[in-house]
Amino acid sequence: MFTWKNKQGVQSDEGFALQFVGRFAAEYREGSKVMEVEIEDGFLDGKPAVNVSRAAFRSWRDDSSTLPPDDQIRIADNFRRACEFQGLSVVFD
């Protein structure tokens, strides 16, 4: 379940949060770990959407090691669900 943190961010009861921090940037958080995600505005079927590369979910800020593929998929799915709660579709490039 999601709750609004503010006008640009949501928190999940699963322990992650998504905050839009600029026109082309979002922050995904799990505990003390932060991932900076580059985004672009877009549309999907005439509705607001966020365009993002799957490569955006490869590593945490301040940690250059690449996350395992299963973690990348899980985080991308969490990102999508958080966006959908906010009324945004996600288009993965």
FENUR-V200867 format. One record per backbone hydrogen bond with DSSP energy under -1.0 kcal/mol. CO is the residue of the C=O (numbers start at 1). NH is the residue of the N-H. E is the energy in kcal/mol with one decimal. If there is no record, write none. Layout:
co/nh/e
CO/NH/E
CO/NH/E
//
This chain:
co/nh/e
1/13/-2.2
3/11/-2.9
8/20/-2.9
9/5/-2.6
9/6/-1.4
10/18/-2.3
11/3/-2.3
12/15/-1.5
16/12/-3.2
17/29/-2.6
18/10/-2.4
19/27/-3.0
24/39/-1.6
25/21/-1.5
25/22/-1.3
26/37/-3.0
27/19/-2.5
28/35/-2.7
29/17/-2.1
30/33/-2.2
33/30/-2.1
34/61/-3.5
35/28/-2.7
37/26/-1.9
40/51/-3.3
42/49/-2.6
44/47/-1.5
47/44/-2.4
48/89/-2.0
49/42/-2.1
50/91/-2.8
51/40/-1.7
52/93/-2.3
53/56/-1.8
54/57/-1.6
55/58/-1.3
58/67/-3.6
60/63/-1.6
68/72/-2.1
69/73/-2.4
70/74/-2.2
71/75/-2.7
72/76/-2.3
73/77/-2.2
74/78/-2.4
75/79/-2.7
76/80/-2.3
77/81/-2.6
78/82/-2.4
79/83/-2.2
80/84/-2.7
81/85/-2.0
82/86/-1.0
83/88/-2.5
84/87/-1.7
89/50/-2.4
91/52/-2.5
//
